[in-house]
Amino acid sequence: MIRKRFLDVYRRDILKEAEAQGTQAIKDGNRAAHHGDAVGDASLYEFGLREDEFLLFDIYGFSAREILSLSKC
């Protein structure tokens, strides 16, 4: 959703394509970008896509492993 949002925002803001204004991809991407969740964020660390786990702990108060184990309860 976020990548689709990025491409439509590029079309809207850089290419000035009027039909890209307010597309569903932008709306969906905004929801994904601005209303994320701990499990989704923890997955980034679990799959090695991020290494700054201190940031995750600062935001949620748990490590990636703790968040993922709690989500299985």
C-alpha positions as CSV (number, residue, x, y, z in Angstrom):
1,M,0.0,0.0,0.0
2,I,2.8,2.4,0.9
3,R,4.6,1.8,-2.4
4,K,1.4,2.3,-4.4
5,R,0.9,5.5,-2.5
6,F,4.4,6.7,-3.3
7,L,3.9,6.2,-7.0
8,D,0.5,8.0,-7.0
9,V,1.9,10.8,-4.9
10,Y,4.7,11.1,-7.4
11,R,2.2,11.3,-10.3
12,R,0.2,13.8,-8.4
13,D,3.0,16.1,-7.1
14,I,5.8,15.8,-9.6
15,L,4.0,14.9,-12.9
16,K,1.0,17.1,-11.9
17,E,-1.5,14.5,-13.2
18,A,-4.9,15.6,-12.0
19,E,-6.4,12.1,-12.1
20,A,-3.9,11.1,-9.4
21,Q,-5.5,13.5,-6.9
22,G,-7.0,11.6,-4.0
23,T,-6.7,8.1,-5.4
24,Q,-7.6,5.1,-3.3
25,A,-3.9,4.1,-3.3
26,I,-3.0,7.4,-1.6
27,K,-5.8,7.0,1.0
28,D,-4.9,3.4,1.7
29,G,-1.2,4.2,1.8
30,N,-1.8,7.0,4.3
31,R,-3.7,4.6,6.6
32,A,-0.8,2.1,6.4
33,A,1.8,4.8,6.9
34,H,0.1,6.7,9.7
35,H,-1.7,3.9,11.5
36,G,0.9,1.2,11.7
37,D,1.0,-1.5,14.4
38,A,3.6,-3.1,16.6
39,V,3.4,-6.5,15.0
40,G,4.0,-5.1,11.5
41,D,6.9,-3.0,12.8
42,A,8.4,-5.9,14.8
43,S,8.3,-8.1,11.6
44,L,10.8,-5.7,10.0
45,Y,13.3,-6.6,12.7
46,E,12.4,-10.3,12.6
47,F,13.2,-10.4,8.9
48,G,16.4,-8.4,9.2
49,L,15.0,-5.4,7.3
50,R,15.9,-3.1,10.2
51,E,18.6,-3.2,12.9
52,D,17.8,-0.3,15.1
53,E,15.7,-2.2,17.6
54,F,16.3,0.4,20.3
55,L,13.8,2.5,18.3
56,L,11.2,-0.2,18.5
57,F,11.7,-0.6,22.2
58,D,11.5,3.2,22.6
59,I,8.2,3.3,20.8
60,Y,6.5,0.2,22.2
61,G,8.4,-0.7,25.3
62,F,9.1,-4.2,24.0
63,S,11.6,-6.0,21.8
64,A,10.6,-7.4,18.4
65,R,10.7,-10.9,19.9
66,E,8.4,-9.9,22.8
67,I,5.9,-8.2,20.5
68,L,5.7,-11.1,18.2
69,S,5.3,-13.6,21.0
70,L,2.5,-11.5,22.5
71,S,0.8,-11.4,19.2
72,K,0.5,-15.2,19.2
73,C,-1.4,-15.2,22.5
